[in-house]
């Protein structure tokens, strides 16, 4: 199994927290966000990791120079593009079942362990608590995800995708083809979930969920997210 980590963005919404350092270099209990994610992947035997960098890419290469199994892809347009273009720069390195994740997102190891044990084609850990406008929301039909985007009204959403997914090797050709087409159309502001939506629309792969079951997870976009994460960080992550 492989993993691909999106780590190209600047994290400008975090203000002074990201002055002169990549977003995922923010620390909780003396450890960087990217290190928590890499340690979790290592704990579960995932040793082929692709990190897509952009802003301050050299910092990642320096920090992680002694870790084995890490390869880098680089998005030179990180300042003017969204997540899907970053994925495009790394997708050619994918050739097996893989974990998709964001460097600034953390989840309890119990969520991750359940995700790894699921044999679905595309599996999205989902928080079924009420969500807000900013959330990447999902709607389900007959227990399958059929809609995923931020524009779904919170009251119409079934839950929030936490930004970590398991994707089967058999779905790679579909994801690659769709991502290539979106890039040809120069839709550089696209989220990764735009490709997932097209996969669902064309019935190319089945997309299902697992619940987070009130376990800890966080996406750190704003200073308040960081403060909340520091207070609520799960012991399973701190023990990695």
C-alpha positions, 0 to 999 in steps of 0.5 A: 500500500502507498500514501499520497500526502498533499502538502503544497499550500502556504496556510496563509489563513493561520496567520503568524503560526505559519510565518516562515514555515510550511503549514504542516510544520506547526507543532502540537506537543513538540511534534510537527503535523507532518510527523504525526501523519508519517508516524501513523503511516509507519505504524501501519506498515505503509512505507511508500509515501509520496509527499506533494510539496510546493511552498518551502519544499526544501524544508520538507526535504531537509526535515525528512532526509533520514526517513526511508520510503519517502518520495517527493512531487513538486507543484510549482504553481502552489500559490495559484492552484488548489488541491487537485493540481497538486494531486496531478503532480504526484498521481503518476507515482501511484500504482497500488491501493493508496491512502489519500491525505492532507498534511494538515489533517490528523485523525485518531489511529482507531479511525485510520485502523478501521479505514485500512480494514475496509475493502471498499473501492473508495472509502471516506471516513465521515463525521456524521455530526452537524457540519458548517458551511466550510465543511466538505460535505457528503450526501448518501443514497442507499449507503453510498456517497453520491454527492461531495462538495462544499456547496451542499447546504449544511441542513441537507448534508449527511456528514463531513468528509474528513480529508483522508481516504482509502482508494483501491488500485483498480480506481487509479486509471479512472482517477488519473484519467479524470484528473488529466481531463480536469487539468486539460480544461484548466480548472486549476482551482478544483478540489480533489473531491471534484474528481471524486464527484465525476467518478460517482457521476459516471459510476466508475467506482463505488464510494462508501463511508466509515463513521468517525464515531466521535473519535478525534480528527481535525483539519487545521485551517484557522488558529481556532482549529489549532487551539482546539486540536491542542486541547483535544488531541487523542492519546493514540496520536500522542503515543505514536 
